[in-house]
């Protein structure tokens, strides 16, 4: 089992950058595929990016490709999401999750963090 805690969210202006972190407890972090989703009230959770357990494979939603970078440091039990050129439409609660394999649908993931709010003003 793994517990996840996100951090790094905040209020920024359009064009700014933020780096989110997802810290995991437990010794098995390196065996999990990891993902970032985001959620806006009234809408379904949206896939953002995923990364394989070794970090060798990544995949991005078209909406963030070229602006966001997902990475992980298994020695630190932490995953990151570097977000550049933020836009108001990126405003959401960002969640990290862990699962046995990467996928773009939330049902594939077993463990979730509590989320961190990202707000981008125009």
C-alpha positions in Angstrom: 0.0 0.0 0.0 1.1 3.6 -0.6 0.0 6.9 0.7 0.3 10.0 -1.5 0.5 13.7 -0.6 0.5 16.5 -3.2 2.1 19.9 -2.7 3.2 22.9 -4.7 -0.1 24.3 -5.8 -1.0 28.0 -5.6 -2.2 31.1 -7.3 -0.2 32.3 -10.3 -0.6 34.5 -13.3 -0.9 33.3 -16.9 2.5 32.5 -18.3 4.0 31.6 -14.9 5.3 28.2 -13.8 4.7 25.9 -10.9 6.1 22.6 -9.9 3.9 20.1 -8.1 5.2 17.3 -6.0 3.7 14.0 -5.0 5.4 12.4 -2.0 4.7 8.7 -1.4 5.1 6.7 1.8 6.0 3.1 1.8 8.9 1.2 0.3 7.1 0.1 -2.9 6.8 3.5 -4.6 9.2 2.4 -7.3 7.0 -0.5 -8.3 4.0 1.8 -9.2 3.1 3.5 -12.3 2.1 7.1 -11.5 -0.2 9.7 -13.0 -1.5 13.2 -12.6 -5.2 14.0 -13.1 -6.9 17.3 -12.6 -10.5 18.1 -11.7 -12.7 21.2 -12.1 -16.0 21.1 -10.2 -18.8 20.1 -12.5 -16.5 18.3 -14.9 -15.0 14.8 -15.0 -11.5 14.2 -13.9 -9.1 14.9 -16.7 -5.9 12.9 -17.4 -2.8 15.1 -17.5 0.2 12.9 -17.7 1.6 9.5 -16.6 4.9 7.9 -16.0 6.1 4.3 -15.9 7.5 2.8 -12.7 11.1 3.3 -13.9 10.3 6.7 -15.4 11.4 5.6 -18.9 8.0 6.1 -20.4 5.8 9.2 -20.2 2.6 10.2 -21.8 0.8 13.6 -21.9 -2.6 14.9 -22.7 -2.7 17.0 -25.8 -3.7 20.0 -23.8 -0.5 20.1 -21.8 2.0 18.5 -24.2 5.0 20.8 -24.6 4.2 22.8 -21.5 4.1 20.2 -18.7 6.8 17.7 -17.7 6.2 14.7 -15.5 9.2 13.0 -13.7 9.9 10.9 -10.7 12.8 10.3 -8.3 12.4 6.8 -6.9 15.2 7.3 -4.4 13.1 10.2 -2.9 9.7 8.4 -3.3 8.5 11.5 -5.1 6.9 12.4 -8.4 6.8 15.8 -10.0 4.9 17.8 -12.5 6.7 20.8 -13.9 4.1 23.2 -15.3 5.2 26.0 -17.6 3.3 28.6 -19.6 0.3 28.1 -17.3 -3.1 29.3 -18.7 -6.4 30.0 -16.9 -7.8 26.8 -18.4 -5.2 24.9 -16.3 -7.0 26.0 -13.1 -8.1 22.8 -11.3 -7.4 20.6 -8.3 -4.4 18.4 -9.3 -4.3 14.8 -8.0 -1.6 12.2 -8.1 -2.3 8.5 -8.2 -0.5 5.2 -8.2 -1.4 2.0 -9.9 -0.1 -1.2 -11.4 0.1 0.2 -15.0 -0.2 3.5 -16.8 -3.6 4.4 -18.2 -5.6 7.6 -19.1 -8.7 6.6 -17.1 -8.9 7.1 -13.3 -10.3 3.6 -12.6 -6.9 2.1 -13.3 -5.4 3.7 -10.3 -5.6 2.3 -6.8 -4.2 5.0 -4.6 -4.9 8.8 -4.6 -3.7 11.9 -2.9 -5.9 14.6 -1.5 -5.2 17.1 -4.2 -3.6 20.5 -4.5 -5.3 23.6 -6.0 -3.8 25.4 -8.9 -5.3 28.7 -9.9 -4.1 30.6 -12.9 -5.4 34.2 -13.3 -5.5 36.0 -16.6 
